[in-house]
Amino acid sequence: MTGTADPPSRSQSRVAATLARREPQRRLRRIEIPALQGVLVREVINFSSYWRSTTFSSTVAGLPYVEFVATGTVATAVLFSSVFPAMFGTFVKYQFQRTYDAILAAPVDTEELVTAEALWIATRAGTFGCTPLLVAMVFGLDPAWTMLLVPFIGFITGFGWACFGVLIAAVLKSIDNFNYVTSTVITPLFLTAGTFFPISNLPQWAQVLAQFNPLHHCVVLVRHACFGLDPGTDLLRVGALLAFGLVMWRLAIWRMTIKLID
């Protein structure tokens, strides 16, 4: 006797039809916005549970990394807001705009001209250097009264680098040659200043050279102003910055006098 399948009942047919209607329709686009949003929302919710530990937990030299970098970046802000405006600004003023020729026509000599330019650039650099600290306070850096020394540290450092920029502008004959100074002098000093990592991670010879890096002294002074002063070594570092500024100031005046008058 041959068996035959029973025909589906009326209720089974209705169930099959309902399931067919519930089957997802074929996707027509490569990326569906609701699906994309769902994945992104999931990632945001997941990240919100551990973002603090991944962002602020790492420490360098006993400091939270965000505070270590923020205080070091003060010196970077001072450097970039002093040496580059001095180099490019000075070159443009005497080579293209002839601004210095007009100033020297008045009862002003080269020494006064260079000194005034350096003082103005240093004042701006000391002010701009405070910005990283204000940002760091938003991320948890505790304010301290000794932080009021930071603008003065930035001013002293900025004066030396401003005079260095004026000196370079007076020595080089083309603005394109500034790239060589940036690559061979400014960038190495910037990378070995202790801004992003302690100089103790460098080879011994590099640690010795860092002691002759004015930017490194600025970094250390700013960190001490934020986390605790060390009067003995801090005074020596201030002296080093003053010596750097004095030497660069006299050299800048000498070269600009040759460029503009002799």
C-alpha positions in Angstrom: 0.0 0.0 0.0 1.5 3.3 -1.1 1.5 6.1 1.5 0.5 9.6 0.5 1.2 12.9 2.3 -1.8 14.5 4.0 -2.7 17.9 2.5 -1.9 20.8 4.8 -4.7 22.0 6.9 -6.2 25.4 6.7 -4.4 26.6 9.9 -1.0 25.4 8.7 -1.5 27.4 5.5 -2.2 30.5 7.5 0.9 30.0 9.6 3.1 29.5 6.5 1.7 32.7 5.0 2.4 34.7 8.1 6.0 33.5 8.3 6.5 34.3 4.7 5.3 37.9 5.3 7.7 38.2 8.2 10.8 37.2 6.3 13.2 40.2 5.8 13.1 41.8 2.4 16.2 41.7 0.3 18.5 44.7 1.0 18.9 47.1 -1.8 21.7 49.3 -0.5 25.2 48.3 0.5 25.1 50.2 3.8 21.9 50.5 5.8 21.8 53.6 8.0 19.8 52.0 10.9 22.2 49.1 11.0 25.2 51.5 10.9 23.7 53.5 13.8 23.1 50.4 15.8 26.7 49.3 15.7 28.0 52.8 16.5 25.7 53.2 19.4 26.8 49.9 20.8 30.5 51.0 20.5 29.8 54.3 22.2 28.0 52.7 25.1 30.8 50.1 25.5 33.6 52.8 25.4 31.8 54.9 27.9 32.4 52.2 30.5 36.2 52.3 30.3 37.3 55.6 28.6 38.6 57.1 31.8 41.0 54.2 32.5 42.4 54.1 29.0 42.8 57.9 28.6 44.2 59.0 32.0 45.5 55.9 33.8 49.0 55.7 32.2 51.7 57.5 34.1 55.1 58.9 33.2 57.7 59.9 35.7 55.1 59.6 38.4 52.6 61.9 36.7 49.4 61.2 34.7 50.5 61.2 31.1 48.0 63.9 30.2 49.6 66.2 32.8 53.1 65.3 31.8 52.5 66.1 28.1 50.4 69.2 28.8 53.1 70.8 31.0 55.8 69.9 28.4 53.7 71.3 25.6 54.0 74.8 27.2 57.6 74.8 26.0 56.6 73.7 22.6 54.0 76.5 22.4 56.7 79.0 23.5 59.1 77.7 20.9 56.8 77.8 17.9 55.3 81.2 18.8 58.8 82.8 19.1 61.3 81.3 16.7 59.1 81.0 13.6 57.6 84.5 13.8 61.1 85.9 14.4 62.6 84.0 11.4 59.9 84.6 8.9 58.7 87.9 10.2 62.2 89.5 10.3 63.1 88.2 6.8 59.9 89.5 5.2 60.2 92.9 7.0 63.7 93.6 5.8 63.8 91.8 2.5 60.3 92.4 1.0 58.4 95.0 2.9 61.5 97.2 3.7 59.9 97.9 7.1 63.2 98.1 8.9 64.6 100.6 6.4 61.7 102.9 7.3 62.2 102.4 11.0 65.9 103.0 10.9 65.3 106.3 9.1 63.9 107.5 12.4 66.2 108.0 15.5 66.3 104.2 16.1 69.4 102.0 15.8 69.7 98.3 15.1 70.2 97.4 18.7 66.9 99.1 19.7 65.1 97.6 16.7 66.2 94.0 17.4 65.6 94.4 21.2 62.1 95.7 20.7 61.2 93.0 18.2 62.5 90.3 20.5 60.7 91.7 23.6 57.4 91.8 21.7 57.7 88.3 20.4 58.7 87.0 23.8 55.7 88.6 25.5 53.4 86.9 23.0 55.2 83.6 23.5 54.9 83.8 27.3 51.2 84.4 26.9 50.5 81.7 24.3 52.5 79.2 26.4 49.8 79.4 29.1 47.1 77.9 26.8 48.2 74.2 27.3 47.9 74.6 31.0 44.4 75.9 30.8 43.4 73.0 28.6 45.1 70.6 31.1 43.0 72.0 33.9 39.9 70.9 32.1 41.3 67.4 32.1 42.1 67.4 35.8 45.3 69.3 36.4 45.2 70.9 39.8 45.9 74.7 39.8 48.7 76.0 42.0 49.9 79.5 42.8 53.4 78.7 41.5 51.8 78.4 38.0 51.9 82.2 37.9 55.6 81.8 37.2 54.9 80.0 33.9 54.4 83.3 31.8 57.7 84.6 33.0 59.4 81.3 32.2 57.8 81.4 28.7 59.0 85.1 28.3 62.6 84.3 29.2 62.6 81.3 26.9 60.8 83.1 24.1 63.2 86.0 24.2 66.2 83.7 23.5 64.4 81.9 20.7 63.1 85.1 19.2 66.7 86.4 19.0 67.8 83.1 17.5 65.1 83.5 14.8 66.3 87.1 14.1 69.9 85.8 13.8 68.9 83.1 11.4 66.9 85.5 9.3 69.9 87.8 9.2 72.4 85.1 8.2 70.4 83.2 5.5 69.9 84.6 2.1 66.7 82.7 1.1 63.6 82.0 3.0 63.7 78.5 1.6 66.8 77.8 3.6 64.8 78.0 6.8 63.8 74.4 6.2 67.4 73.3 6.9 67.4 75.1 10.3 64.1 73.6 11.2 65.3 70.0 10.3 68.8 70.2 11.8 68.3 72.4 14.8 64.8 73.1 15.9 63.3 69.6 15.4 66.1 67.7 17.2 66.0 70.1 20.2 62.2 69.8 20.3 62.3 66.0 20.3 65.0 65.8 23.0 63.4 68.4 25.4 61.5 65.9 27.5 58.1 67.1 26.2 56.6 63.7 25.4 58.8 61.3 27.3 61.5 61.6 30.0 65.0 62.2 28.7 66.1 59.3 31.0 64.8 57.1 28.2 67.4 58.5 25.8 71.0 57.2 25.4 73.5 58.6 27.9 75.1 60.9 25.3 71.7 62.3 24.4 70.9 63.0 28.1 74.2 65.0 28.4 73.4 67.0 25.3 69.9 67.7 26.6 71.4 69.7 29.4 72.5 72.2 26.8 69.1 72.4 25.3 67.3 75.6 26.3 63.9 74.0 25.6 64.6 71.2 28.0 65.2 73.8 30.8 61.9 75.4 30.0 60.1 72.1 30.2 61.6 71.2 33.6 60.9 74.7 35.0 57.3 74.6 33.9 56.8 71.2 35.4 58.4 72.3 38.7 56.1 75.4 38.7 53.1 73.1 38.4 54.1 70.2 40.7 56.7 71.6 43.1 59.7 73.9 42.8 63.3 72.9 43.3 65.0 76.2 44.1 68.6 75.1 43.7 68.4 73.5 40.3 65.6 75.8 39.1 67.8 78.9 39.6 70.6 77.2 37.6 68.1 76.5 34.8 66.9 80.1 34.8 70.5 81.2 34.5 71.0 78.9 31.5 68.0 80.5 29.8 69.2 84.0 30.6 72.6 83.1 29.2 71.1 81.7 26.0 69.0 84.8 25.6 71.9 87.1 26.2 74.2 85.3 23.6 71.5 85.2 21.0 70.5 88.8 21.6 74.1 90.1 21.0 74.6 87.8 17.9 71.2 88.9 16.4 72.2 92.6 16.8 75.6 92.0 15.3 74.2 90.2 12.2 71.3 92.5 11.7 73.7 95.5 11.8 75.7 93.9 9.0 72.6 93.2 7.1 70.9 96.6 7.4 73.7 99.1 7.7 77.2 97.9 6.8 
